[in-house]
Structures are given as structure tokens and as C-alpha cells.
Amino acid sequence: MVSAGSASLACRAVSERRSILLLCDENRSHAANVLQHIEALATLSEHDVYRFNPVERPDACRLLDLSEFDAVVIHYTISLVSTRYLPPPLPERLASFEGLKVQFIQDEYRAVDAVTAAMRNLGVDVLFTCVPEPAAGQLYDSRLPGVTRVFTLPGYVPDELVGREVSPAGKRSVDVGYRGRELPVWVGRLGREKIEIGRDFLEHVSGRGLRCDISSREEDRIYGEDWNRFLASCRTTLGTESGVSIVDFDGSVEALAKDYLARRPHATPEEIERDVTGPYEGKVVINTASPRLFEAAALRTAMILFRGTYGGVVEPGRHYIPLEKGFSNIEEVAERVRDTAYLDEVANRAYDDLVASGRYSLRTLVAELDALVTERARPLGRQAKDSYLRARRRRRIPTVAGPSRLRTAAGGLLAPPAGTLLAATDPDLRRVARAALGRKHLAEDLLRLTMLRRGVARSSFHVGAELVPEEGLLLLTSRPGAPAAAQRDLREAVAAAFAANKVERIVWNHTQVSVGAGVGGGSLLVLPVGYHGVDGAYAFQVLPALARSRPDVVLAALEPAVGVEA
């Protein structure tokens, strides 16, 4: 028999349950901590959560009826400013939705104005932000008035590492292990610290007898369970704050830096800061705790960190060995690394406070979200979820493009040398092929010319030219859509530069549109443009030399670009 009190509690529990639509991109290529974040929101909630991926089912978005739900949570894997992530009519339906709207966000240093404008249009009520104060106020006070902000972290303790059996420091084979990753120069000095700490640490401990496995090369990256095993084999690991020291409100800093790198691919970070990013450095600083802290704590690997705030997660001396950014205390740090009893003491404190406490578990995060939904989401949704189920049953859209080879809609593959075959349908490019027959890299050049010419012909983007005589450079720069107004015709100027042998480099900078372009001119057969100082830029290999012997042929091939001034 159920008592009256128990029945009352059960009824109240049911009445407090809300239905939540979780919009997220569950692509398996995401990092493990991203997928774990989505899974926790979907499965650990006390409310009823219905996940939906609008990226994989864009057509199915038309079937969704948001009035079936009490709240919508938009995960940070969904970009608010891209129709790929929010296909129509989903933005309009979100804007008119009367229930609670919650946004999780990351990479908050990019396109702040556009992203916050999208949030205002959607009517976001609550923002889970990784930006601590006071920077959060600088970003959002005036741009998102009335929106409740909740501080969150970029990552949390991975459940699968909690309680894992690991060796004490004295039985580990590596004294200091670390893998860094280079961040774009336009995020500022703080982003560069991830590279500098590893490089400079190796330099300062050289000859001190420490066994180090430290690298920031992409080919030395370690993933998945291999990373966990590596970290568990290290007595200590290095670390820096996660964040940036430049916030790009309108995308202009990134655009300037990419343009600079396309012109000067070998520029040093110091030169880029001097010529481009310096005025923006340190105006708004976003610094918080990296997910790596929780991985190290869970595997009881002692941390050597640059001093910082780390979102209030760790304290120097208690949870980590502080390393001064000038490396003035490197001798003391090296001695600490040799003291395995001390390392175990620090690692165990970090485990107790960060892991065993549950304070930084995904379950705690979900409980915080649940409490907010219970308090602020009204019971508006219908019990039946017919439209949601129809949308979920809609067939998924297959992936069209791969990162290094062309993938057709039917699933076949085209290797980059197919550029020669693709160019055969274009008379101007056939002339290039005949004039440069047998030259190395001809196929790569023809492929990029095909992408450029067809993209302009289909108005996917426009390309303008700029002559930089002092650098012997002809720079071709892509911009979205068609030119806003008539611009100066550069054909004669480019022809004269070719005739005078003043063009040594021809570079296509497509970064303002994308890092890739479609060989068919649109979204099919997408291939990376290339890497020349920055992803999305390509330096033609054959065209500069060909321009000296056959300027008419090269000029005709570049016709879509040299017709307008960049």
C-alpha cells in the first residue's frame, strides 16, 4: 500500500518534470569531452530530455513543433550564426517559442557581436558561459541585457577516469609529459602560452637529468585511451590557463591576421603582434580552467602550471606546482619533480578536491541546469511528442566532403590529381594545362583554379586582386557573395606586372569565406583550399613561372579575380 504522503511526493515529482529539447551536434569526430558533455545533459537529467541534431537532419527541422516542449537547450556544438547548424525555419520557431531558452556556449572570443545578436533574436533567457567575471560583463552586459549568466567550465571530470587504478609517482617512467597545440595568433599572447610552456621548459631543464616527453607538433598528438595511458605514465604534466587575451568582437582581428599571414606566411608571432594584433592585446582577457586539469587530477598526475586564476578550480602549492612565467623558479620546480613523495601528496590533494568531491562532475553540472529548469520553465509542452518523433525518423543526410580528398554525393572518391581532368571542361584552363604540361604541381594549381573560377561563376563568392610590387606578390582575396559595388578593373595593371616580370608569387586567400571550396562551384565536392601561412590560403606553384612566358594564358585563367580590385 502506498501512503498518502508517498503518493503526494510522487505526484509532485511528476509535476515538476519538464520536457527539454536538446539541440546538439553529436558528430563522432568531436573530442571525447564534447560528446561526454552532450551525453550527460541527455541522460543524467531529472527532466525528460529529447536530443535532436539539426546538422544531420536539416529537412527534418520543418517537422519540429517546439510547442511540445517546456524548454529548449542549445548546446555549444550548434553555431547560432550558421544555417548549417540552425536550418530554416528553426531560428524563426525558436524566436517565437514561449518556453525557457538556454544556451551553452564556448569559443566566446570569436564574432561576439554576431553571436550575441543571434541570441537576442532567438530570445535566449539563460547563458551558460565559460567566461569568468569581469570579462563576462565586458562581453555581455550591454549585448545581452536581462539574460541570466551562469558560469560553467569548458570541461569536467571524465567519469571513466574516476577511481582508476594508477601507479604512484615513483613507479612512473616519464618525469614530465606534455602535449601542446598551437592556437591561432589572433587569440593573443595567452593562447601562445600552450606552446611556449613546453618549448621553454625543455630549454630550461636541459642537462638537469629529467626524463621529458614534451611536444607541440601535430604529428605527436595522442588521443583517446592512448592519451590516458600516456598521462598515467607521467609523474608530472605541464599546463596553462585555457583562454585568450584578444576578443574579436566583429571578426576584424581574425580577418586582418589571416590576410597578413597569407601575404607573409613565415611571419613570427612577434611580427604579427607588432603589425596587426598589438592594439587589441589584453583589452578583454578570458582565462579559465582547461579540461586537462581534471584528466591529470583523475589520473593522479601532479601538475606544473603557470600561475593563474584557473576559474577558481585550483590553488598554487595545494593542487599544483607553480611555475613562474619567466621560469625564474625552474630550479625549485625541477627539485620538486625529483621528490616523488611530494608529487604524490600534491596529486592526491588534487584528486580529493577536484575529483572525489564531485564538485566538478558532469552530474553536478546537470543538477545545476535541472534546478534552473525546475524554477524557470513553465509546464507548457504537450505530453505527446509526435512531431519530434517524426523528425527523428527522418533519414540522416550523408557526409559529402572529406578533409583531404574529394567525395562525391554518391560516395566515390576523387584524388587531387583529378584537377587535370576537371580543368578539361574549361577552355582557359585547358590552355594552362597545355602550356605547362609536365610541370610538377600543375594538377594542384588547376584544381584551385577550377574551384576559384566555378565559385565566382556561381556567385558563391567573389575574388578581387591586389598587386604588392615591393613583395612581388599578386594577392587574390575571396569575399562572400557578389561585390557590393563596381570596383577598379586591374587587368591592365596585372598584365603590365606580368610583362615586366614583377610577379614572383600568386596567392589565393580564401579564408574570409572558408578554408575549403567546392570544385563544382557550390557545396558539392568540397576540398581544402590549402595551407599557406594559414588554413584556407594557397600559393600557386606553376602560375608565377608560367606568367613570365605566357602572361596571356595566366591572365585569362585569372580573369574572374583580376577584373576587380581587392
Secondary structure, DSSP 8 states (H G I E B T S, - for coil): ---HHHHHHHHHHHHH--EEEEE----TTS-HHHHHHHHHHHHS-SSEEEEE-TTT-TGGGGG--GGG-SEEEE-TTS-TT-TTTS-TTHHHHHHH--SEEEEE---TTBSHHHHHHHHHHHT--EEEES--TTHHHHHHTTTSTT-EEEE--S--B-GGGTT-----GGG-SEEEEEE-----GGG-HHHHHHHHHHHHHHHHHTTS---EEEE--GGG---HHHHHHHHHTEEEEEE--EEES--BSSSHHHHHHHHHHHH-TT--HHHHIIIIIGGGTTSS-EEE--HHHHHHHHTT-EEEEES--GGGS--BTTTEEEE-TT-TTHHHHHHHHH-HHHHHHHHHHHIIIIIIT-TTBHHHHHHHHHHHHHHH--S-S-S--HHHHHHHHS--------SSSEE-TTS-EE-GGGHHHHHTT-HHHHHHHHHTTT-TTHHHHHHHHHHHHHHHHTTSEEEEEEEEGGGTEEEEEEEESS-SS-----HHHHHHHHHTT---EEEEE-TTT-SEEETTSSSSSEEE--BSSSBTEEE-SSHHHHHHH-HHHHHHHTHHHHTSB-
